[in-house]
Amino acid sequence: MSGIKKLAGQTLWYGLPSVASRFLGYLMNLSLPLIYKDPGTTADLTLVYAAVAFLTILYTYGLETAYFRFAQTEDRSRLYNTLSLALLFSSIFFSGVLWYFQDSLAHWARLGNNSELIQWMIGILFLDSLSTLAFAKLRQENRPRRYAFAKLSTVLVNIVVVVIFLGIIPRYLTTHPDSSLTAFYTKDQSGIVWFLIGNFFGSLVCWLLLAKEWITIRFQFDFSLFKKVMAYAWPLVLVGMGGIANDMLSRLLYQFVVDLPAEEAKHQLGVFANIVRLSIVITIAIQAFRMAAEPFFFNRSGQQEAPQTYARIMNYFVIVCCFLFLGLSLYLDLIKWFFESIDRARWTEGLYVVPLIAMANIFLGIYYNLSIWYKLTNNNFTGALITIAGTVITIVLTTTLIPVLGYLGAALASFCCYLVMMICSYVLGQRTYPVPYPVKKILFYLVLASFLYVSHRWLLSLWDHPVFNLGLATAWLALFVYVVQQKEQFQFSFGKRSF
């Protein structure tokens, strides 16, 4: 239990900046409906950030996980120097290629006059890739406080830039049109570019704050070690690309596959991006857990009781995710009421699919837990095949369901993809690296959370009153907490059976 408590503590430290940064970032995203009445205005920003997610995998090509893996057996200084130099030169190369083709990329993505979005995107990718191994080093050395400080500083700088250049200065220029500050403004009249500019300066500050990690790098490149690392890491590129494809592909393809005029397609993309953001609490939990869990799993892999520890962790992870799922889904009407109160009802068109996306994200989180088997046993290629299978499902369902079902089609594509990946990883993992996961208990919690949500919506169809809505939501959430408390207390009190 002490190991699990340590993991929980580190998850909180990694989660603190994740929660804070995601929350602050979400406040900026939440400001989009306040600033822009038409969701279509934000479609270009959604598209660029979806591309950033894909390209980040290409820029880092599995070196973060590989660092954790080989830090157990290789000289860490030599490993860090080798991988850092490889990452530096490859980042320069990738950035040069993207810069050369920036006009073509802007045309292909239908960015119109917003081609400068590509330039800022390249800068963000370059700086973030250089910080990747520094953050991995902090995680490997169990220094979550420094990690948290750098992450939080990044977000705060981002917000300050956006507030100043998208909020304060435009108001000033309305009364001082001849001010020299007009030189700071670009052809992007919507101001969307300032979200990327803020991100760039946040990434720059983050890179500078990690100076102690990158100034220690020495020009020591061990080619034989790099070959060994890449033999392990290259399948992780497929895993990462497939994972991002499954997460982002619906947003990348939405406006291209939906059978609507271009402007209406951009509008729906903006709405769908806002729907995905609403499942942020689940995403935060998964991200915070992954930050702490990956080095923890590798460090514990040599211990005899490691499988039992992994099983307990999975149980607690699912409980937390189900609680967050209910907290989001049962109180979803609060979000709807808020948007309607500020005359932004068009942003609420697809809220009904939020619970489906949230449950899909829980499946993804379970899959990330399960994926430790192929990372520990050097079966990364099998993991890549699972992810590729998920990508095929995503592509097929995205292109066939979105034209017919719109938002629901995109949500169903994610749900089916992550469900299949979760099941495949569990079945294959139990053959190679058996872990006594409490499958019946996990299924019970997932079914209970789903039943409480469905019953809540059904009862509201009989009497849709705001007080009844919120009162029932609170009662159902309390019931889930009570059931979990009773079930877990029973296990702690009456036996030493596996969790």
Buried (B, 14 or more C-beta within 10 A) or exposed (E): EEBBEEBBEBBBBBBBBBBBBBBBBBEBBBBBBEBBEBBBBBBBBBBBBBBBBBBBBBBBBBBBBBBBBBBEEBEBEBBBBBBBBBBBEBBEEBBEEBBEEBEEBBEEBBBEEBBBBBBBBBBBBBBBBBBBBBBBBBBBBBBBEBBBBBBBBBBBBBBEBBBBBBEEBBEEBEEEEEEEEEEEBBEBEBBBBBBBBBBBBBBBBBBEBBEEBBEEBEEEBBEEBBEBBBEBBBBBBBBBBBBBBBBBBBBBBBBEBBEBEEEEBBBBBBBBBBBBBBBBBBBBBBBBBBBBBBBBBBBBBEEEEBBBBBBBBBBBBBBBBBBBBBBBBBBBBEBBEBBEEEEBEBBBBBBBBBBBBBBBBBBBBBBBBBBBBBBBEEBBEBBBBBBBBBBBBBBEBBBEBBEEBBBBBBBBBBBBBBBBBBBBBBEBBBEEBEBBBBEEBBEBBBEBBBEBBEEBBEBBEEEEEEEEBBEBBEEBBEEBEEBBEEBBEEBEEEEEEBB
